[in-house]
């Protein structure tokens, strides 16, 4: 957020050493952002007020300050700065700063969202109505996402219908949110219809759109349709990512299908993450298959990934399940030599260390 503090973003050049020119949008105007990132809120606000020395305390710098406060979860302080009476002594209105504008409310709404303070989100949303603050596309997108994440997708659908009544045109971000919400509350078929409507209205889907529908189809065990959508992604040049494949891996229940898709994933250039390998090893361990676990472990090493404690523990559990104690002990010792935390296991005679003492 703060960028290079010695770079003049308004001119694209570095300030001349020893120059007496006010450092516009450089160190002076970005110092308060550095303070926010260090969670020094009072110092950040003081630094912002000192921008008057360079005639830089304006609406843009104020919006940057509020946005930074919300980004770093200092939303209480952001609200106080904007809405409490003490703001008047800072002459914000004289500086042309509109603290009752939609942008300010959107930033604070997003801040409460990041903190998952759902009650505060609702109160701010209602306050926007009471104070006649106009809600725009971004306002609705944030609040629809809030409703989904707080477990109330049907309320997100209601907001979507409200947007349509107001004539607000949705972008791909808003569509992605409502497709997920309507899929959960009204079913995958309704979500697919909305996806088609989105395309008809000229809004092109992105990888998040496809992933949302793939996940809904997989959760409803409609794997044939999900695979067709996967193929469509390739045809449209919208490359599936690791999340696309995770949607399948979580839900598929046939070992051969999982391995075949895993091979396709690697061949297509989508790089599995460490949690991909752990997910697959745990899945095959639950099914009681050791050979695929070893195959996936080998593939992980070939891809140049260094296994973390979750990968080691998945492998060790799979080996112990098949009674291969010596091999499991070898990997247990290997992970400990790397400083990774091993689970205490009776089969290996390992113990849990707590504050210098050992317990079985």
HELIX and SHEET records of a PDB file:
HELIX    1   1 UNK A   27  UNK A   37  1                                  11    
HELIX    2   2 UNK A   41  UNK A   49  1                                   9    
HELIX    3   3 UNK A   50  UNK A   54  5                                   5    
HELIX    4   4 UNK A   59  UNK A   71  1                                  13    
HELIX    5   5 UNK A   75  UNK A   83  1                                   9    
HELIX    6   6 UNK A   85  UNK A   90  5                                   6    
HELIX    7   7 UNK A  102  UNK A  115  1                                  14    
HELIX    8   8 UNK A  118  UNK A  130  1                                  13    
HELIX    9   9 UNK A  137  UNK A  149  1                                  13    
HELIX   10  10 UNK A  153  UNK A  166  1                                  14    
HELIX   11  11 UNK A  172  UNK A  186  1                                  15    
HELIX   12  12 UNK A  188  UNK A  200  1                                  13    
HELIX   13  13 UNK A  207  UNK A  219  1                                  13    
HELIX   14  14 UNK A  223  UNK A  235  1                                  13    
HELIX   15  15 UNK A  242  UNK A  251  1                                  10    
HELIX   16  16 UNK A  255  UNK A  267  1                                  13    
HELIX   17  17 UNK A  274  UNK A  287  1                                  14    
HELIX   18  18 UNK A  291  UNK A  302  1                                  12    
HELIX   19  19 UNK A  309  UNK A  321  1                                  13    
HELIX   20  20 UNK A  325  UNK A  337  1                                  13    
HELIX   21  21 UNK A  346  UNK A  348  5                                   3    
SHEET    1   A 2 UNK A   7  UNK A   8  0                                        
SHEET    2   A 2 UNK A  13  UNK A  14 -1                                        
SHEET    1   B 2 UNK A 352  UNK A 354  0                                        
SHEET    2   B 2 UNK A 357  UNK A 359 -1                                        
END                                                                             
